[in-house]
Amino acid sequence: MQGENIRRFADVIKSKGKNFVNVGGYSGRFSLYDGNPPDINQNIAMVRDSYISFDIREKPFFDMGKYYPCRIFKSLSYGKWCGSNMPALKDLFGDYVTFDNNLDTLYDRVVEDYRSCTEKKMREAMNFIRDEHTYVNRLNDLLKL
């Protein structure tokens, strides 16, 4: 079923007394901005102001092998800790993202890692994205070839 994992994770969030709000991407019952997406500054503010940030993927993405979602890059670049249910992505993001394929424990782990993340570690994550994973960086890599 399409959206099964995101619905399950929304239920976990609700069981913790928090509201799940989705902006963009998944256009199911939780989306706030169907057809009227926020501009970049609104998006940055919403990510930074959110309690937690996460990227939940469905089975087709697991079947693809490696898929690096932009949501994780964006969350980190905006200075927000992020979690994902795709532990295979740890090869790229290392300890800058919380990974757990168990949706029942992912929420608690993201909250714990977010709370214990120091400003220094968050700056390192932001710099990692800026220095290694921007369009300018990719273009420079291509020009070197």
Phi, psi and omega in degrees: 000131180295129178083011182299314182294318181293324176293317178299317180293323176299321177294320176299314180300315180298321180295340179268004178083016180247160176263138175263125178231128179249136177239111179079182178066256181290121184254049179263205187294347184262353187285136178268335193236041176301118177078355182219069185291152177290157175283174187301319181292322176295319180297314179300314180298319180295320179294312181296326183275351182288155179294310174222162175236143183205163174229113180251127182247155179261172184310317181304328179288325176293323180292336180288340186094252181261125174218119184256103186289139181297333182302323180290315178303314182295312181303312180296317181294334178276356179087030181238129176298149184223153176232157181210152176267019179242080181303339179298344181278354181300335180300331179264315189267346178054227183272013178272356180221145175272125180242135174197123180279354175270108184295336180288334180253344182302313183305307182299321179293320178296314179300314180299313181292323177298314182293327183269354180291125178278162176299322179300314181294321179295320176297320177300317179296317178298316180293323177302314179294312181300316187277335186244341192221049174244165178301317181299316179298316179296318179296318178298322177298318179295319180295328178295331180291000000 
